[in-house]
Amino acid sequence: MTFQRNVDTTVLLLAVALTCIGVVMVYSSSAIMAAERFNDGFYFIKRQLVYVLVGFALMAGATYFNYQNWRKLAVITLIGSIVLLALLFVPGLGLRVGGALRWLRLPGFNLQPAELVKLGLVLYLAHSLTRKKEMVRSFAKGYLPYMLVLGVLLLLLLKQPDLGSAMIIAGVALSMLIVAGVRWLYILVTLLMSMPVLYFLVMNVEYRRRRILAFLDPWDDPFDTGFQIIQSMVAFGKGGIFGQGLGIGQQKLFYLPEAHTDFIFSVIGEELGLIGVLVVAALFLLLILCGIRIALQCQDPFGRNLAFGLSLLLGLEAFVNLAVCMGLLPTKGLALPFISYGGTSLVVCLVAVGILLNISTAKEQKR
């Protein structure tokens, strides 16, 4: 199998642009808070730059790593990510922050296994769906095994608890199954059966129920459950069309919770205005469209499934974060790909781009 020499430069430039925006905005949104908490205004940006360097190095490696080799690693990657999720519950290994057990304590840094699970699941589904081909239309041999794997992952994620990542993973998995040819009836029945479970998970857990109520009417409790979304709306309102100016935003000054992670898009809205918001949204849209184009042009079923799954993963995470910041979805702690502070998320996103770039070099090769 021969590969073209040139990768899809548009995808590469879009990923670099989003990452560079992230570096600038992480510093802008975290400097004052870092100085207050750690007596070092560069505390977060120094770590983010390390993550960027590691991410770009791994992206380069993935770009020149024949994507077909991922088929041999797909099952191992998925099993490894499940083991890492399980290790969160081992005393002394899991790090609990804000009531959630989502990070593994490792020498020098913390690892978020949920991000690795997303990549592992996409690799596994791309490999397995390609291998099974028409068998995916069978319930017992095609659909049920995937639901069992998905169920294990969802149970481990909900145990943390991390409902946001669980819903992202479920959305990506079901979408990949639909594209692979799974009967719509199976998907519809699954969705109908999951609704009562989702209702129970949300409405019978106090903080989740309050988030839903705050989403419906944030002004009913503006200083508690509605505080995050109100401050986010204020940020966008202050930004106007052209923004307050880079570094000048005030909502990040202890008004907007998690300004450098979950709500960094709100900081962009305040400091760079509607123009900045549209630019970032356009960059994400172009990246996802380019990823889907790579999938459609790839004549290899595995490469096509993999490119689609990775594009969907990046696009769905970006959409949810943007929608939460703008008050279109209930508040949920999900990182904005490439832009939010955080090592595991950034590195996984850049590796995903590297895999897409490698698939793009072979998209016109017949197999």
C-alpha positions as semicolon CSV with decimal commas, in nm:
position;residue;x (nm);y (nm);z (nm)
1;M;0,000;0,000;0,000
2;T;0,146;0,334;-0,106
3;F;0,078;0,668;0,052
4;Q;0,074;1,014;-0,098
5;R;0,344;1,242;0,025
6;N;0,123;1,537;0,112
7;V;-0,116;1,547;0,403
8;D;-0,431;1,759;0,414
9;T;-0,273;2,096;0,497
10;T;-0,614;2,254;0,563
11;V;-0,680;2,017;0,855
12;L;-0,327;2,075;0,985
13;L;-0,358;2,454;0,971
14;L;-0,701;2,449;1,136
15;A;-0,573;2,236;1,425
16;V;-0,268;2,459;1,470
17;A;-0,483;2,773;1,460
18;L;-0,725;2,641;1,724
19;T;-0,436;2,530;1,946
20;C;-0,266;2,869;1,919
21;I;-0,591;3,043;2,007
22;G;-0,612;2,811;2,304
23;V;-0,264;2,902;2,426
24;V;-0,344;3,273;2,411
25;M;-0,682;3,238;2,578
26;V;-0,560;3,003;2,852
27;Y;-0,307;3,267;2,957
28;S;-0,559;3,550;2,928
29;S;-0,823;3,366;3,131
30;S;-0,596;3,217;3,398
31;A;-0,313;3,462;3,470
32;I;-0,482;3,660;3,747
33;M;-0,634;3,352;3,908
34;A;-0,299;3,171;3,891
35;A;-0,124;3,466;4,055
36;E;-0,385;3,467;4,332
37;R;-0,378;3,092;4,398
38;F;-0,019;2,995;4,317
39;N;0,172;3,326;4,327
40;D;0,266;3,261;3,964
41;G;0,064;3,415;3,681
42;F;0,227;3,174;3,437
43;Y;0,132;2,863;3,636
44;F;-0,129;2,733;3,390
45;I;0,021;2,859;3,066
46;K;0,358;2,694;3,137
47;R;0,185;2,360;3,179
48;Q;-0,033;2,417;2,876
49;L;0,274;2,485;2,661
50;V;0,423;2,154;2,773
51;Y;0,098;1,981;2,675
52;V;0,108;2,157;2,338
53;L;0,463;2,038;2,269
54;V;0,377;1,681;2,369
55;G;0,057;1,697;2,165
56;F;0,229;1,825;1,851
57;A;0,501;1,561;1,884
58;L;0,243;1,283;1,910
59;M;0,037;1,438;1,628
60;A;0,346;1,430;1,405
61;G;0,404;1,068;1,501
62;A;0,041;0,977;1,427
63;T;0,063;1,156;1,092
64;Y;0,343;0,925;0,976
65;F;0,207;0,613;1,148
66;N;0,018;0,407;0,893
67;Y;-0,343;0,427;1,012
68;Q;-0,399;0,061;0,919
69;N;-0,173;-0,032;1,210
70;W;-0,433;0,110;1,448
71;R;-0,648;-0,192;1,365
72;K;-0,394;-0,412;1,545
73;L;-0,400;-0,179;1,846
74;A;-0,774;-0,108;1,859
75;V;-0,879;-0,377;2,107
76;I;-0,568;-0,326;2,323
77;T;-0,632;0,050;2,332
78;L;-0,992;0,003;2,438
79;I;-0,906;-0,253;2,708
80;G;-0,624;-0,032;2,834
81;S;-0,852;0,270;2,862
82;I;-1,112;0,062;3,051
83;V;-0,841;-0,051;3,294
84;L;-0,739;0,312;3,349
85;L;-1,101;0,402;3,420
86;A;-1,122;0,122;3,675
87;L;-0,798;0,237;3,841
88;L;-0,970;0,563;3,936
89;F;-1,147;0,373;4,212
90;V;-0,828;0,233;4,361
91;P;-0,757;0,427;4,685
92;G;-0,463;0,661;4,642
93;L;-0,470;0,657;4,261
94;G;-0,787;0,847;4,183
95;L;-0,796;1,223;4,238
96;R;-1,132;1,365;4,341
97;V;-1,197;1,727;4,242
98;G;-1,530;1,898;4,300
99;G;-1,692;1,571;4,398
100;A;-1,590;1,393;4,077
101;L;-1,331;1,116;4,056
102;R;-1,190;1,176;3,706
103;W;-0,811;1,202;3,728
104;L;-0,535;0,951;3,793
105;R;-0,241;1,069;4,002
106;L;0,079;1,011;3,806
107;P;0,432;1,144;3,867
108;G;0,440;1,504;3,748
109;F;0,089;1,519;3,601
110;N;-0,270;1,397;3,623
111;L;-0,431;1,179;3,356
112;Q;-0,800;1,186;3,262
113;P;-0,888;0,834;3,143
114;A;-1,225;0,939;2,998
115;E;-1,045;1,124;2,719
116;L;-0,848;0,811;2,630
117;V;-1,167;0,604;2,637
118;K;-1,319;0,826;2,368
119;L;-1,028;0,763;2,134
120;G;-1,013;0,394;2,225
121;L;-1,383;0,343;2,155
122;V;-1,362;0,512;1,813
123;L;-1,064;0,293;1,717
124;Y;-1,241;-0,022;1,837
125;L;-1,567;0,057;1,658
126;A;-1,390;0,148;1,333
127;H;-1,202;-0,183;1,342
128;S;-1,491;-0,404;1,452
129;L;-1,751;-0,250;1,220
130;T;-1,515;-0,297;0,926
131;R;-1,454;-0,659;1,020
132;K;-1,819;-0,748;1,071
133;K;-1,945;-0,572;0,756
134;E;-2,302;-0,690;0,687
135;M;-2,320;-0,870;1,022
136;V;-2,387;-0,533;1,189
137;R;-2,749;-0,568;1,074
138;S;-2,788;-0,869;1,300
139;F;-2,906;-0,795;1,654
140;A;-2,733;-1,082;1,835
141;K;-2,403;-1,079;1,645
142;G;-2,386;-0,718;1,529
143;Y;-2,567;-0,479;1,762
144;L;-2,584;-0,644;2,105
145;P;-2,207;-0,689;2,156
146;Y;-2,150;-0,318;2,096
147;M;-2,420;-0,229;2,346
148;L;-2,252;-0,449;2,607
149;V;-1,915;-0,278;2,553
150;L;-2,082;0,063;2,561
151;G;-2,270;-0,032;2,876
152;V;-1,949;-0,115;3,062
153;L;-1,795;0,217;2,963
154;L;-2,104;0,413;3,061
155;L;-2,127;0,245;3,401
156;L;-1,763;0,332;3,479
157;L;-1,812;0,691;3,364
158;L;-2,133;0,738;3,560
159;K;-1,962;0,598;3,868
160;Q;-1,711;0,888;3,866
161;P;-1,962;1,062;3,800
162;D;-1,915;1,203;3,447
163;L;-2,251;1,219;3,271
164;G;-2,116;1,459;3,007
165;S;-1,846;1,223;2,879
166;A;-2,091;0,933;2,899
167;M;-2,337;1,112;2,670
168;I;-2,060;1,213;2,427
169;I;-1,938;0,854;2,404
170;A;-2,291;0,721;2,360
171;G;-2,362;0,977;2,087
172;V;-2,044;0,896;1,896
173;A;-2,097;0,520;1,927
174;L;-2,460;0,525;1,810
175;S;-2,374;0,757;1,520
176;M;-2,093;0,529;1,402
177;L;-2,328;0,231;1,422
178;I;-2,590;0,413;1,213
179;V;-2,336;0,503;0,945
180;A;-2,210;0,143;0,943
181;G;-2,559;0,018;0,858
182;V;-2,713;-0,089;1,190
183;R;-3,091;-0,109;1,167
184;W;-3,263;0,212;1,272
185;L;-3,515;0,010;1,473
186;Y;-3,240;-0,107;1,711
187;I;-3,121;0,249;1,764
188;L;-3,475;0,381;1,815
189;V;-3,559;0,113;2,072
190;T;-3,231;0,180;2,254
191;L;-3,303;0,552;2,270
192;L;-3,657;0,496;2,395
193;M;-3,537;0,253;2,662
194;S;-3,261;0,490;2,774
195;M;-3,493;0,787;2,829
196;P;-3,633;0,668;3,165
197;V;-3,278;0,585;3,278
198;L;-3,155;0,930;3,174
199;Y;-3,449;1,091;3,350
200;F;-3,366;0,899;3,667
201;L;-2,995;0,989;3,646
202;V;-3,078;1,358;3,610
203;M;-3,387;1,419;3,818
204;N;-3,296;1,192;4,111
205;V;-2,952;1,345;4,161
206;E;-2,986;1,680;4,335
207;Y;-2,711;1,878;4,163
208;R;-2,812;1,755;3,817
209;R;-3,176;1,835;3,877
210;R;-3,083;2,184;3,993
211;R;-2,874;2,233;3,678
212;I;-3,175;2,149;3,461
213;L;-3,392;2,391;3,655
214;A;-3,121;2,657;3,629
215;F;-3,105;2,601;3,254
216;L;-3,480;2,656;3,227
217;D;-3,473;2,967;3,447
218;P;-3,126;3,079;3,561
219;W;-3,264;3,396;3,718
220;D;-3,466;3,195;3,968
221;D;-3,144;3,133;4,161
222;P;-2,889;3,382;4,021
223;F;-2,633;3,345;4,302
224;D;-2,617;2,965;4,310
225;T;-2,734;2,722;4,042
226;G;-2,792;2,993;3,782
227;F;-2,466;3,176;3,856
228;Q;-2,250;3,008;3,591
229;I;-2,480;3,054;3,297
230;I;-2,572;3,411;3,397
231;Q;-2,206;3,512;3,421
232;S;-2,142;3,346;3,087
233;M;-2,426;3,543;2,928
234;V;-2,290;3,861;3,084
235;A;-1,952;3,787;2,926
236;F;-2,102;3,755;2,579
237;G;-2,311;4,066;2,635
238;K;-2,011;4,273;2,740
239;G;-1,816;4,156;2,438
240;G;-2,056;4,297;2,185
241;I;-1,938;4,278;1,825
242;F;-1,568;4,357;1,859
243;G;-1,500;4,260;2,221
244;Q;-1,347;4,437;2,518
245;G;-0,997;4,359;2,397
246;L;-0,761;4,070;2,459
247;G;-0,677;4,043;2,828
248;I;-0,921;4,316;2,930
249;G;-1,223;4,098;3,010
250;Q;-1,354;4,117;3,366
251;Q;-1,577;3,809;3,393
252;K;-1,270;3,589;3,435
253;L;-1,187;3,780;3,754
254;F;-1,353;3,523;3,981
255;Y;-1,701;3,587;3,835
256;L;-1,694;3,317;3,570
257;P;-1,624;2,974;3,726
258;E;-1,360;2,761;3,549
259;A;-1,282;3,042;3,305
260;H;-0,974;2,866;3,168
261;T;-1,144;2,527;3,117
262;D;-1,520;2,477;3,082
263;F;-1,610;2,842;3,009
264;I;-1,310;2,961;2,810
265;F;-1,539;3,024;2,512
266;S;-1,723;3,282;2,725
267;V;-1,393;3,463;2,780
268;I;-1,342;3,461;2,404
269;G;-1,689;3,613;2,367
270;E;-1,612;3,894;2,611
271;E;-1,261;3,977;2,495
272;L;-1,288;3,911;2,121
273;G;-1,659;3,974;2,077
274;L;-1,895;3,829;1,819
275;I;-1,614;3,838;1,564
276;G;-1,397;3,612;1,778
277;V;-1,688;3,380;1,854
278;L;-1,771;3,339;1,485
279;V;-1,407;3,282;1,393
280;V;-1,367;3,004;1,650
281;A;-1,699;2,844;1,554
282;A;-1,604;2,864;1,185
283;L;-1,267;2,701;1,250
284;F;-1,436;2,409;1,424
285;L;-1,697;2,377;1,149
286;L;-1,430;2,375;0,878
287;L;-1,224;2,117;1,069
288;I;-1,521;1,882;1,103
289;L;-1,624;1,927;0,740
290;C;-1,267;1,854;0,630
291;G;-1,266;1,543;0,847
292;I;-1,591;1,422;0,693
293;R;-1,452;1,497;0,347
294;I;-1,151;1,278;0,426
295;A;-1,389;1,002;0,536
296;L;-1,598;1,027;0,218
297;Q;-1,294;1,025;-0,010
298;C;-1,131;0,729;0,161
299;Q;-1,207;0,407;-0,026
300;D;-1,092;0,186;0,261
301;P;-1,385;0,097;0,495
302;F;-1,168;0,108;0,809
303;G;-1,019;0,446;0,718
304;R;-1,364;0,579;0,636
305;N;-1,514;0,461;0,967
306;L;-1,217;0,591;1,162
307;A;-1,214;0,934;0,997
308;F;-1,586;0,973;1,050
309;G;-1,566;0,868;1,415
310;L;-1,280;1,105;1,495
311;S;-1,449;1,395;1,316
312;L;-1,773;1,329;1,501
313;L;-1,593;1,308;1,835
314;L;-1,421;1,645;1,789
315;G;-1,734;1,808;1,649
316;L;-1,973;1,682;1,915
317;E;-1,746;1,789;2,203
318;A;-1,700;2,134;2,050
319;F;-2,074;2,174;1,986
320;V;-2,169;2,078;2,343
321;N;-1,916;2,316;2,498
322;L;-2,020;2,608;2,277
323;A;-2,388;2,539;2,342
324;V;-2,336;2,521;2,719
325;C;-2,146;2,850;2,726
326;M;-2,421;3,021;2,526
327;G;-2,699;2,882;2,744
328;L;-2,836;2,648;2,477
329;L;-2,770;2,335;2,685
330;P;-2,762;2,273;3,062
331;T;-2,429;2,340;3,232
332;K;-2,187;2,048;3,193
333;G;-1,816;2,028;3,252
334;L;-1,668;1,944;2,911
335;A;-1,350;2,088;2,767
336;L;-1,348;2,284;2,442
337;P;-1,121;2,080;2,211
338;F;-0,777;2,234;2,146
339;I;-0,861;2,548;2,345
340;S;-0,948;2,464;2,707
341;Y;-0,670;2,411;2,960
342;G;-0,597;2,045;3,015
343;G;-0,331;1,802;2,905
344;T;-0,517;1,478;2,831
345;S;-0,791;1,644;2,625
346;L;-0,545;1,849;2,417
347;V;-0,311;1,558;2,350
348;V;-0,596;1,325;2,250
349;C;-0,740;1,589;2,014
350;L;-0,403;1,641;1,845
351;V;-0,347;1,267;1,811
352;A;-0,692;1,241;1,651
353;V;-0,589;1,510;1,402
354;G;-0,267;1,322;1,331
355;I;-0,465;1,007;1,248
356;L;-0,693;1,210;1,020
357;L;-0,388;1,353;0,844
358;N;-0,250;1,006;0,786
359;I;-0,584;0,886;0,645
360;S;-0,585;1,190;0,415
361;T;-0,257;1,077;0,258
362;A;-0,421;0,754;0,145
363;K;-0,773;0,872;0,074
364;E;-0,746;0,816;-0,300
365;Q;-0,561;0,484;-0,283
366;K;-0,766;0,181;-0,382
367;R;-0,736;-0,131;-0,173
